[in-house]
């Protein structure tokens, strides 16, 4: 797809969002399996379910815009996931690995927050209020995940990691 208009740019952003959510859903399965802390394991599994819902939202938006959902591959998400998996392979102590997993997942969450914020802003500029509302809903979901990851790290996981 060539990007020649502002609308084309918006569609490309949506397609990259769809790609990053698909990649993230797959990675969250692996991350949940690697997590030792029960609350972290549950959080990652729950986040995967929400990620699948966000994929459906994006499919719906793309369908309304008569665009393909798999036109772009988000390379930044590929790199973030690869870095997370590399970190998980070199951190062998379970409590320490959980802390590293949270840190890596927060990097992912911050990227996803930025991506949804960008897409929502573009939708607003195009006066696509329904799209913008759905994108803001996904943005708020990501912000909640980031908050819960921070709370879990501060209240439990990082203390266990420091004691390991």
C-alpha positions as CSV (number, residue, x, y, z in Angstrom):
1,X,0.0,0.0,0.0
2,X,1.3,3.4,-1.0
3,X,0.6,6.2,1.5
4,X,-0.6,9.2,-0.5
5,X,-3.2,10.8,1.7
6,X,-3.8,11.4,5.4
7,X,-6.5,8.7,5.3
8,X,-4.0,6.3,3.9
9,X,-1.6,7.1,6.8
10,X,-4.5,6.4,9.2
11,X,-5.2,3.1,7.6
12,X,-1.5,2.1,7.7
13,X,-1.5,3.0,11.4
14,X,-4.5,0.8,12.0
15,X,-2.9,-2.1,10.1
16,X,0.2,-1.8,12.2
17,X,-1.9,-1.8,15.3
18,X,-3.6,-4.9,14.1
19,X,-0.2,-6.5,13.5
20,X,1.2,-5.5,16.9
21,X,-1.9,-6.9,18.7
22,X,-1.6,-10.2,16.8
23,X,2.1,-10.5,17.7
24,X,1.4,-9.5,21.3
25,X,-1.4,-12.1,21.7
26,X,1.0,-14.8,20.6
27,X,3.8,-13.5,22.9
28,X,1.5,-13.2,25.9
29,X,0.9,-16.9,25.8
30,X,4.6,-17.6,26.1
31,X,5.2,-14.9,28.7
32,X,2.4,-16.3,30.9
33,X,4.0,-19.7,30.8
34,X,7.4,-18.2,31.8
35,X,6.0,-16.2,34.7
36,X,6.4,-17.8,38.2
37,X,4.3,-15.4,40.2
38,X,0.6,-16.4,40.2
39,X,-0.6,-12.8,39.9
40,X,1.7,-12.0,37.0
41,X,0.7,-15.3,35.3
42,X,-3.0,-14.3,35.6
43,X,-2.4,-10.7,34.5
44,X,-0.7,-11.9,31.4
45,X,-3.4,-14.4,30.6
46,X,-6.1,-11.8,31.2
47,X,-4.2,-9.3,29.0
48,X,-4.1,-11.8,26.2
49,X,-7.9,-12.1,26.3
50,X,-8.2,-8.3,26.1
51,X,-5.7,-8.2,23.3
52,X,-7.9,-10.6,21.3
53,X,-10.8,-8.2,21.9
54,X,-8.7,-5.3,20.7
55,X,-7.9,-7.3,17.5
56,X,-11.6,-7.7,16.9
57,X,-12.1,-3.9,17.4
58,X,-9.4,-3.2,14.9
59,X,-10.8,-5.7,12.4
60,X,-14.2,-3.9,12.7
61,X,-12.7,-0.5,12.1
62,X,-10.6,-1.7,9.2
63,X,-13.6,-3.5,7.7
64,X,-15.6,-0.2,7.9
65,X,-12.8,1.5,6.1
66,X,-12.7,-1.3,3.5
67,X,-9.0,-2.0,4.3
68,X,-7.2,-5.3,4.7
69,X,-6.1,-6.1,8.2
70,X,-2.8,-7.7,7.3
71,X,-1.2,-5.2,5.0
72,X,1.6,-4.1,7.4
73,X,3.8,-5.9,9.9
74,X,4.8,-3.9,12.9
75,X,8.6,-4.3,13.1
76,X,8.9,-2.4,16.4
77,X,6.7,-4.9,18.2
78,X,8.8,-7.7,16.6
79,X,11.9,-6.2,18.2
80,X,10.3,-5.5,21.6
81,X,9.1,-9.1,21.7
82,X,12.5,-10.4,20.6
83,X,14.1,-8.4,23.4
84,X,11.7,-9.7,26.0
85,X,12.3,-13.3,24.9
86,X,16.1,-12.7,25.0
87,X,15.8,-11.3,28.5
88,X,13.7,-14.3,29.6
89,X,16.4,-16.7,28.2
90,X,19.2,-15.1,30.2
91,X,17.5,-14.5,33.5
92,X,17.2,-18.0,35.1
93,X,16.1,-17.1,38.7
94,X,12.2,-17.2,38.7
95,X,11.6,-14.2,40.9
96,X,14.2,-12.1,39.1
97,X,12.8,-13.3,35.7
98,X,9.3,-12.1,36.8
99,X,10.7,-8.6,37.6
100,X,12.5,-8.6,34.2
101,X,9.3,-9.8,32.5
102,X,7.3,-6.9,34.0
103,X,10.0,-4.4,33.0
104,X,9.9,-5.8,29.4
105,X,6.1,-5.9,29.3
106,X,5.9,-2.3,30.4
107,X,8.1,-1.3,27.5
108,X,5.7,-3.1,25.2
109,X,2.7,-1.5,26.9
110,X,4.2,2.0,26.5
111,X,4.7,1.4,22.8
112,X,1.2,0.2,22.4
113,X,-0.1,3.2,24.4
114,X,1.8,5.5,22.0
115,X,0.5,3.6,18.9
116,X,-3.2,3.8,20.1
117,X,-2.8,7.5,21.0
118,X,-1.5,8.2,17.5
119,X,-4.2,6.3,15.8
120,X,-6.9,7.9,17.9
121,X,-5.5,11.4,17.2
122,X,-5.5,10.6,13.4
123,X,-9.1,9.4,13.7
124,X,-10.0,12.6,15.4
125,X,-8.4,14.7,12.7
126,X,-10.4,12.7,10.1
127,X,-13.6,13.3,12.2
128,X,-14.1,9.5,12.6
129,X,-15.6,9.8,16.0
130,X,-16.8,6.1,16.2
131,X,-13.3,4.9,15.3
132,X,-11.8,7.4,17.8
133,X,-14.0,6.1,20.6
134,X,-13.0,2.5,20.0
135,X,-9.3,3.4,19.8
136,X,-9.6,5.4,23.0
137,X,-11.2,2.3,24.7
138,X,-8.2,0.2,23.7
139,X,-5.9,3.0,24.8
140,X,-7.5,3.0,28.2
141,X,-7.2,-0.8,28.5
142,X,-3.5,-0.5,27.8
143,X,-3.0,2.2,30.4
144,X,-4.8,0.0,33.0
145,X,-2.4,-2.9,32.2
146,X,0.6,-0.6,32.6
147,X,-0.8,0.6,36.0
148,X,-1.4,-2.9,37.2
149,X,2.0,-4.1,36.1
150,X,3.6,-1.2,38.1
151,X,1.5,-1.9,41.1
152,X,2.4,-5.6,41.0
153,X,6.1,-4.9,40.6
154,X,6.2,-2.4,43.5
155,X,4.1,-4.4,45.9
156,X,5.3,-7.9,45.4
157,X,7.5,-9.0,42.5
158,X,10.4,-6.6,42.8
159,X,10.6,-7.3,46.6
160,X,10.9,-11.0,45.8
161,X,13.4,-10.4,43.1
162,X,15.6,-8.3,45.4
163,X,15.5,-11.1,48.0
164,X,16.5,-13.8,45.4
